[in-house]
Structures are given as C-alpha cells and as structure tokens.
Amino acid sequence: MGFQRIEHTVDLCVVGGGLSGLCAAVAAARHGLKVALMHDRPMLGGNASSEIRMWVCGAQGENNRETGLLEEMMMENQYRNPDKNYYIWDGILYGLAKKEKNITLLLNCSCLDASMKDGLIDTVTGWQTTTQKYHRVKAGLFADCSGDSILAPLTGASFREGREARKEFGESIQPIQADAYTMGMSCMFQAEETGEPQAFIPPDWAEQITEEQLVHRKADLSSPLENFWYLELGGMRDTIGDTEEIRDELLPLAYGIWDYLKNSPQEREKSRNWRLTWMGALPGKRESRRYEGAYIMNQNDVQSGGNFPDEVAYGGWTMDDHHPAGFRTSEKPTIHHSVEPPYGIPYRCLYSQDVPNLYFAGRNISVSHAALSSCRVMGTCAMLGQAVGTAAYIAVTQRCLPKEISESHIAYLQDLLMDDDCYLPHFQRQVSRLCEKAVLEGEGYGLECLRDGTDRDRAGEAHAWSGEIGNKIAYVFETPCHISRIRLVFDSDLNRQTLPWPENSMNRNMFHNRLLSCVPSRMPATMLKRYRVTAYGPDGSRTVVVEEENNYLRLRKYDVDISDCSRLVFEPLETWGSEEVRIFGFEAVE
C-alpha cells in the first residue's frame, strides 16, 4: 500500500515557480529541452502572484526596463488585464507554462528530498499535497529557483546566510563583523476607496500601533504606490525556520496598521471611505540562503558596472538594504545606496561551485548580502531565470556540465539571449549574414538601426527606425535566397508609465491600493498593432508571409519557408495610438 509514486525523466528539473523559475523553465522548453517545473504553491509567480502581491521591480534609469520573457508577460498583462486583476495575472503566468508542450508542471508539489550519484544530483522528490502523491524527477541538470535554496541542504551544496564582514570583499556598506542578519519578510495587504464611509472593527489580537512607531513609515492612501512594504519582520531571526512564527507576528501588525489608519484620531477622517479588500497570509521574503558559485558578486562589482566577459543578465535597482529589525527599529527602515544602472551579472554566479549539475536563479544566486540588496528584485530575477534556462539548453546539447561551458559557448549563450530580446548592456547582438549583405531601403529615418544589433535606445542614442503608417522597408537580396525565419522587435516604450499617475510608476505592473480615480491601464501607444510582411520573387511574384491584425508583443519571431526571395518588404499598418512608428529590429534568417 502506501502513497503512489510518479516517475518523470527530463533534461532539466526546475524547483521553484516564481518568476525566475518560470522563466528558466519556459526558456529551456522553447529551446527544445524536456523540463519539469516543481512548485510548492497552487499558482506560479512567487512574490508576484496573487498570494503575496509584490510589484515586479527592476533596473532603474532610462531605457533599462527588462525585456525577454518578462516583457512578454507584461505586454500580455497590459493587453488582457487593463484593470490589473491579480487573478487574471495569475492566469497569464499559468498559461505561459502550460502552453509549452515540453514542460511538465507540478503545482502544489513541495521538494523534500534529493538523491546523489557520483557527486551529481540524480533525482529530486516532491510531495503533492492535492493528490497525496510523490513525484520523483530524474534529470541531467537541476535549477534551484526556490528562493530559499531548498536543494542546498539536500545536496550539500555550499551556501551562505547573513551579512559578510566589511573586509571580506572590501564592501563599505557591510558591518565590520559578519553576522546572521538578513532582510525581513512582509505580509502585504490591499484596500480600495469607495464613495461612502466604511467601518473597520479590528480583531482583538490586532497590534496596537502608535504614531511614534510610524515616524519613518507614513502611510499615504492617496497614492497608488502605497503598498505597506515596511511592515517587515524576521531579519534578526531564521527567515526559513521561523517563517510561521514571523507570519504570526506580521498578521497582527498588518491588521493593527489598518486599524490605526481607520480608527485613530490622526488618520480616520482621511481613511473614512476606504475598506480593506485583501490581506496576505503568506509572507513575501527578501533574503535567506544564497548559494556559493564559481564567483561571488559583491558591492564593488555592482557599483563599478559589472563589466564581465560572461555577462548573461543585468541589474539596476539601488542597493536597497533593509534594516534587519524591520518594523521594530526606530531608524529608517531601509537605506538606498546608489548604483549606476545597468550593471552586468556573470554566468559564474549561476551555478554551484561544488555540485556540478546544479544551477540557480533568483534571490539565491552567488552574491554577497550587499549585492543581493540590489539584484534581488523580480525583474532582475526573471532575467537570471531566462539565462539559466538558455544555458541549460547549451549544456545539454554540448553534453557538458555548467562549469564546462566554454568561452565560445558563452558567446553563443549571449547571442541566444539577445536574440530572445534579453538586453546585455556590454554586448551587441550579431545580425544574420543574410541581412548584413543585403541592401536595406525604404522611407523614414534610421534604416540602419534595423540591423545594428541593438534593440533599444541607449545612452541617449536612438536605435530605432522611425516612420509613418504606410511607409515601407525592404531588404533587397543580391541573389534570390531562402528565408526560414523573420524576427521583429517593436517599441513597447521601455520608459512607459502605463498606470495613470506620473509618480515613478514605470516599474509597477499592478495596482496596489485602488483609488476611485483609478482608470484602466493602456497598451503603450508606440507598440505596433497591425503590420504586413511580403516576399517578392525574382519574377515579381508577391506572397504575403506575415499579416498581423492584433499584435501586443514586443518580440515576434515567425518560422517561414520562403524560397527564391529577392525582396522582403515590411509595412506598418497601425499602432496602438502613436502617429510615429518605431521599430528596433527587422531581420531575415536563411
């Protein structure tokens, strides 16, 4: 008797379905690997999901928004979810995984064991609470994207916790002596403004909050950016082992804050028409175990620009170092140490130094505490996941371990990532030889930008062709050729403010508190909605090979089979609102 055991055999097993794990799984699957994605919650997204509801933040600065798979999710959310409903967002993330035939999705499945063979991970086993079944996954490669690095204690992989001593890496923002302190965790809550007074009767176990406790934490319900992130505890405790106890302290604190806003003499008039609509019961974590990889990135790398030859992702959030005492300190809850975005993150930080077939991505990569305070945000984590999934494809096809990927294959990895619209600040994408040799002609301005290998504006320089609806662009080939793929990159406005407020909303993918003045978000006006690609033969014959009527994605790749093409013409037909048309990439591949 006993519980049923289900066996799976895949190329890559990803443990953890937050944005990093989701991107790792999808990237690997799209490149042809068989993938198992094991996640211990009923929905994907981790801290970004409806269970926790943290915004997806990322690199700050002009034109530094993350693209790739993350921008694909964001654009689908803009298109399908203008009201910013968290349950529709959950469905977008779920659909991204489910539509990949190469992914076996194991939800509600908590990793609890791993077996080793010849120094490598052989299998991991998870317990699925909904079915009461064990799932054992055998794979050649594993990626720990669990945040808490569950595979570290199960495999003996080296990891570290807490803050390094200042002298270890020469980090000026670290303490003089190393300690076990981390950033804490938060239980988020949400509220909405109504047209009439709303009462709130707190539970008798809600914490009593005083004005003195909120000196550095003034709530502002008039701003849609108020998300009570500073309701943070646990940084001076074990953020894994003590999670349940910390949650039990966070919930009375959260209800107490809402009670203060609704019922205190100082705040009740401003909050009279507000009501609580959602209270999180799963704490959102910022920090726990961090793996030790072939390299440990530190504060100095972050502040010097991280110009690594094996760069596979980038960061750009400030070093946002939260006080370990969280809400219990009378000091400022966080200190923002400056960063000049973007800085590169190397491949060497994404695989274990002592378990040869173990990758990792997310807030558990090989960095110091100081560097983590910047690169832990989910926009960066999603890029790290896409890098790991793509690297796993190379490791599998080259039959090598993560550390054995050669210098030439690092260059190939970088090319693949950039082809999939992942920006690497210190590198330029290689354009197809077919387009390099062709004559590029057409109306508008900046024709050569379509094949310059840079798919965004940067450093004050435009890298897009610009024109008007109806203008045509054409590659003219010296001899008729075969085309197997067409690649297009549109302008999704990387500096967009798609929420209807001017105050630093560029990296906020969802509403938090909902004001009466909230209006639905909108698609970036610069995005191209309708377009056509036409192939001409040497005899003048004409074939429409792509005709899109309702595009909402920034990157589009079309597998085609065009023989004897002498001229390939792109024609923009409609944007989502802008009179100007801007296109970063138009490319044909033999």
LINZI-V297303 format. One record per pair of residues at least 24 apart in sequence whose ideal C-beta (glycine too) atoms are under 6 Angstrom apart, sorted by the first residue. I is the first residue (numbers start at 1). J is the second residue. If there is no record, write none. Layout:
BEGIN
I&J  I&J
END
This chain:
BEGIN
3&132  3&134  4&133  5&134  6&133  6&135  7&136  8&36  8&104  8&137  9&138  10&34  10&35  10&36  10&139  11&140  11&396  12&139  12&141  12&392  13&124  13&137  13&139  13&142  14&143  14&145  15&111  15&144  15&146  16&145  16&146  17&44  18&46  19&48  19&378  19&381  19&382  20&145  20&361  20&362  20&381  20&384  20&385  21&145  23&69  23&382  23&385  23&386  24&143  24&145  24&361  24&385  24&388  24&389  25&103  26&69  26&96  26&100  27&386  27&389  27&390  28&389  28&392  28&393  29&100  29&102  29&103  31&393  33&393  33&396  34&102  35&102  35&103  36&104  36&137  37&103  37&105  38&106  38&109  38&111  38&126  39&107  40&110  42&107  42&108  43&90  44&93  44&94  45&93  47&284  48&378  49&90  50&86  50&87  50&90  51&282  52&280  52&282  52&284  53&188  54&284  55&508  56&378  56&379  56&509  57&377  57&379  57&507  58&377  58&379  58&380  58&507  59&316  59&341  59&342  60&316  60&341  61&316  61&341  62&495  63&456  63&457  63&458  63&494  64&316  64&341  64&342  65&494  66&379  66&383  67&421  67&423  68&386  68&420  68&421  68&422  69&386  70&382  71&554  74&509  75&552  75&553  78&498  78&523  79&552  82&520  82&521  83&520  84&510  84&511  106&135  109&135  111&150  114&151  114&154  114&155  120&356  120&357  121&155  121&357  141&357  141&392  142&358  143&359  143&388  144&360  145&361  145&362  147&362  147&363  148&240  148&288  149&289  149&291  149&364  152&289  155&355  157&352  157&355  157&358  158&292  158&354  159&289  159&291  160&290  161&289  163&369  164&368  164&369  169&298  169&368  171&298  171&299  171&370  173&337  173&370  174&370  181&235  181&236  181&324  182&235  182&239  182&287  183&235  183&286  183&287  183&322  184&232  184&233  184&234  184&235  184&326  185&234  185&283  185&284  185&285  186&229  186&231  186&232  186&284  187&250  187&254  187&280  187&283  188&280  189&254  189&279  190&277  190&278  191&274  191&276  191&277  191&513  192&277  192&514  193&273  193&274  193&515  193&516  194&273  194&275  197&272  197&273  198&275  200&262  202&255  202&259  203&255  205&252  206&252  206&255  206&256  206&259  207&252  207&253  207&256  209&256  209&257  209&260  211&266  216&332  216&333  219&261  221&274  221&513  224&501  224&511  224&513  226&513  227&512  230&333  231&327  232&326  232&327  233&326  233&327  235&324  235&326  236&324  236&325  239&288  240&288  247&283  250&283  290&364  291&352  291&360  291&364  291&366  292&353  292&366  293&348  293&349  293&351  293&353  293&366  294&348  294&353  295&346  295&348  295&349  296&366  297&349  297&367  297&371  298&368  298&371  299&370  299&371  302&339  302&343  302&371  302&374  305&343  306&343  306&344  307&344  307&426  308&344  308&346  310&346  310&347  310&348  310&410  311&344  311&346  311&424  311&426  312&347  312&387  313&345  313&383  313&384  313&387  314&342  314&344  314&425  315&343  315&374  315&375  315&380  316&341  316&342  317&374  317&377  319&373  319&374  320&373  321&373  339&374  342&425  344&425  344&426  350&388  351&402  356&401  357&401  359&388  359&402  361&385  361&388  386&422  390&416  390&417  421&555  428&453  429&453  432&587  432&589  434&588  434&590  435&587  435&588  438&475  438&477  439&476  440&475  441&474  442&472  442&473  442&474  443&467  443&471  444&471  450&586  455&489  455&584  455&585  456&494  464&491  464&582  464&584  465&583  466&580  466&582  467&581  469&572  472&569  472&571  473&570  474&567  474&569  475&568  476&567  477&566  480&538  480&564  480&566  481&565  482&563  482&590  483&560  483&562  483&565  483&588  484&589  485&559  485&589  486&533  486&558  486&560  486&588  487&557  487&587  488&556  488&586  489&555  489&584  489&585  490&527  490&528  490&554  490&583  491&526  491&582  492&524  492&527  492&554  493&524  493&526  496&524  498&522  523&576  525&576  525&577  525&578  526&578  526&582  527&576  528&572  528&575  529&574  529&575  529&576  530&573  530&574  531&572  531&573  532&571  533&570  534&569  535&562  535&565  535&568  536&566  536&567  537&564  538&566
END
